Amino acid sequence: RPKKFNGSWYSSLFLHYYPVGWDAHKADMDNHFRVPPTWYDFEPRPEGLEELVVIETSVKEPECEHEWCAMKSTSKWSGPAEEFGTYMSTDGVWRKLNIKGMDEHLPKDEL
Protein backbone atom coordinates (compact mmCIF):
# COMPACT_ATOMS: atom_id res chain seq x y z
CA ARG A 1 0.00 0.00 0.00
CA PRO A 2 1.46 3.39 -0.94
CA LYS A 3 0.23 5.15 2.22
CA LYS A 4 -0.81 4.28 5.76
CA PHE A 5 -4.32 2.87 5.91
CA ASN A 6 -6.87 4.64 8.10
CA GLY A 7 -10.25 2.98 7.74
CA SER A 8 -12.29 -0.19 8.01
CA TRP A 9 -12.36 -1.51 4.43
CA TYR A 10 -9.85 -1.64 1.58
CA SER A 11 -10.10 -3.05 -1.93
CA SER A 12 -7.68 -3.47 -4.82
CA LEU A 13 -8.22 -4.61 -8.37
CA PHE A 14 -5.33 -6.35 -10.13
CA LEU A 15 -5.57 -7.33 -13.78
CA HIS A 16 -3.15 -9.76 -15.42
CA TYR A 17 -3.24 -10.36 -19.14
CA TYR A 18 -1.12 -11.33 -22.12
CA PRO A 19 -1.18 -9.06 -25.17
CA VAL A 20 -2.21 -10.56 -28.51
CA GLY A 21 0.77 -12.42 -30.00
CA TRP A 22 2.58 -12.70 -26.64
CA ASP A 23 5.64 -14.96 -26.86
CA ALA A 24 6.01 -16.40 -23.34
CA HIS A 25 9.30 -18.19 -24.18
CA LYS A 26 10.90 -14.97 -25.44
CA ALA A 27 9.69 -13.14 -22.31
CA ASP A 28 11.31 -15.80 -20.08
CA MET A 29 14.61 -15.48 -21.95
CA ASP A 30 14.45 -11.66 -21.87
CA ASN A 31 13.97 -11.79 -18.10
CA HIS A 32 16.87 -14.24 -17.74
CA PHE A 33 19.33 -12.05 -19.64
CA ARG A 34 17.95 -8.62 -18.68
CA VAL A 35 19.66 -8.39 -15.25
CA PRO A 36 23.30 -7.34 -15.77
CA PRO A 37 26.06 -9.01 -13.74
CA THR A 38 26.77 -5.66 -12.05
CA TRP A 39 23.21 -5.36 -10.67
CA TYR A 40 24.41 -5.37 -7.06
CA ASP A 41 27.12 -2.67 -7.46
CA PHE A 42 26.37 0.47 -5.46
CA GLU A 43 26.23 3.81 -7.26
CA PRO A 44 25.56 7.17 -5.63
CA ARG A 45 22.04 8.53 -6.01
CA PRO A 46 21.77 11.07 -8.86
CA GLU A 47 20.91 14.61 -7.78
CA GLY A 48 17.18 15.32 -7.74
CA LEU A 49 16.18 11.66 -7.34
CA GLU A 50 14.32 10.81 -4.12
CA GLU A 51 15.80 8.24 -1.72
CA LEU A 52 14.39 4.71 -2.05
CA VAL A 53 14.55 2.50 1.04
CA VAL A 54 14.03 -1.28 0.76
CA ILE A 55 12.55 -3.03 3.81
CA GLU A 56 12.23 -6.80 3.30
CA THR A 57 9.77 -7.07 0.37
CA SER A 58 8.60 -3.46 0.56
CA VAL A 59 9.96 -0.08 -0.54
CA LYS A 60 9.38 3.49 0.61
CA GLU A 61 10.59 6.98 -0.26
CA PRO A 62 10.94 8.77 3.11
CA GLU A 63 11.48 12.22 1.54
CA CYS A 64 7.98 12.27 -0.01
CA GLU A 65 4.49 12.70 1.44
CA HIS A 66 3.13 9.31 2.54
CA GLU A 67 6.65 7.93 1.86
CA TRP A 68 5.72 7.27 -1.77
CA CYS A 69 6.59 9.86 -4.45
CA ALA A 70 4.30 8.32 -7.06
CA MET A 71 1.33 9.50 -4.96
CA LYS A 72 1.96 13.01 -6.34
CA SER A 73 0.05 12.35 -9.57
CA THR A 74 -2.52 9.71 -8.60
CA SER A 75 -6.28 9.73 -9.07
CA LYS A 76 -8.00 9.75 -5.69
CA TRP A 77 -11.53 8.76 -4.74
CA SER A 78 -13.30 8.34 -1.42
CA GLY A 79 -16.72 6.93 -0.79
CA PRO A 80 -18.77 4.26 -2.50
CA ALA A 81 -18.22 3.68 -6.20
CA GLU A 82 -20.50 5.68 -8.47
CA GLU A 83 -22.13 2.45 -9.65
CA PHE A 84 -21.83 -1.31 -9.01
CA GLY A 85 -19.38 -2.91 -11.43
CA THR A 86 -17.39 0.24 -12.17
CA TYR A 87 -13.84 1.35 -11.44
CA MET A 88 -11.86 4.57 -11.74
CA SER A 89 -9.15 4.18 -14.39
CA THR A 90 -5.71 5.76 -14.08
CA ASP A 91 -6.89 8.76 -16.10
CA GLY A 92 -9.62 9.45 -13.51
CA VAL A 93 -12.50 8.24 -15.73
CA TRP A 94 -15.15 5.85 -14.33
CA ARG A 95 -15.49 2.75 -16.52
CA LYS A 96 -17.55 -0.47 -16.43
CA LEU A 97 -15.78 -3.74 -15.60
CA ASN A 98 -17.75 -5.64 -18.29
CA ILE A 99 -17.34 -9.02 -16.62
CA LYS A 100 -19.52 -11.78 -18.04
CA GLY A 101 -22.18 -12.81 -15.49
CA MET A 102 -21.61 -9.75 -13.29
CA ASP A 103 -25.33 -8.81 -13.51
CA GLU A 104 -26.17 -12.00 -11.56
CA HIS A 105 -24.91 -10.21 -8.43
CA LEU A 106 -27.08 -7.10 -8.82
CA PRO A 107 -30.20 -6.70 -6.67
CA LYS A 108 -33.36 -7.32 -8.76
CA ASP A 109 -34.42 -3.64 -8.58
CA GLU A 110 -31.15 -2.54 -10.25
CA LEU A 111 -31.44 -4.70 -13.38
Buried (B, 14 or more C-beta within 10 A) or exposed (E): EBEEEEEEEEEEEEEEEEEEEEEEEEEEEEEEEEEEEEEEEEEEEEEEEEEEEEEEEEEBBEEBEBBBBEBEEEEEEEEEEEEBBEBBEEEEEEEEEEEEEEEEEEEEEEE
